[in-house]
Amino acid sequence: MPHRFFVTPAALKDGVVHFTDAQAHQMRDVLRMRAGQEVLALDNLGTEYRVTLREISRAVVRGEIVERRAARGEPKTKIVLYQALVKADKFEWVLQKGTEIGVTEFVPMHTTRAMANNVSKQKYARWTQILTEAAEQAGRGKIPQLQALQSFGDALGQAHTRGGATYVLWENETALDLKRALEITNAEWFHVFVGPEGGFTEQEIALAQTFGAPSVGLGPRILRTETAGMVAISAILYARGDLSHT
């Protein structure tokens, strides 16, 4: 499988791809690639390019486009994951694995029991790099979007305005499980809310109901915050046929 690299549309010109200094360093000094080898360049718009490397030097790495085609790793179903802030390593794991599975967009949230209520520019930069590397590794055609930190109420308002199906995962919900929720919707966009360690409060669940966002259960087992979202996302994609090659 060729290595994959996201590039800007401006880097694709006249059948040639010019890679960034960081990408050139990775190809030349880490991967030890040579002229004549192939890579895949992705424009982050849903198109991938099969590229033969023509020049690898200290000054530049460029390649020739030999094929253009639609990227094959993007699910038809669009899922926005609203994840409450948790410990740094767990949040990064959610970003990485959510990207691999097929999340379209991530929204970090501040909730009552969240670990923090702000995010530094340095952390956002690290998160963006994690998303990019995970998208390249997983064969995605687009890097998932990463929104700014929002309050739980603002996030609910955004999901309500954008439309689609909204599910607030709650361990105390027994009347509506995810299987049933998916059976009664034909939505193409899904907004999945995951609480922090300790879960959502009853007041937050009540607030979600005012936005028409039902609380949904994932069965009798109590899942960790970093696990719950991955289970729900996988179930949604499976139910919509996005885990098959056809």
Secondary structure, DSSP 8 states (H G I E B T S, - for coil): --EEEE--GGGEETTEEE--HHHHHIIIIIS---TT-EEEEE-SSSEEEEEEEEEE-SS-EEEEEEEEEE-S---SSEEEEEEE---HHHHHHHHHHHHHHT-SEEEEEE-TT-S-S---HHHHHHHHHHHHHHHHHHT-SS--EE---EEHHHHHHHHHHH-SEEEEE-TT--S-BHHHHHHT---SEEEEEE--TT---HHHHHHHHHTT--EEB--SS---HHHHHHHHHHHHHHHTTTTS--
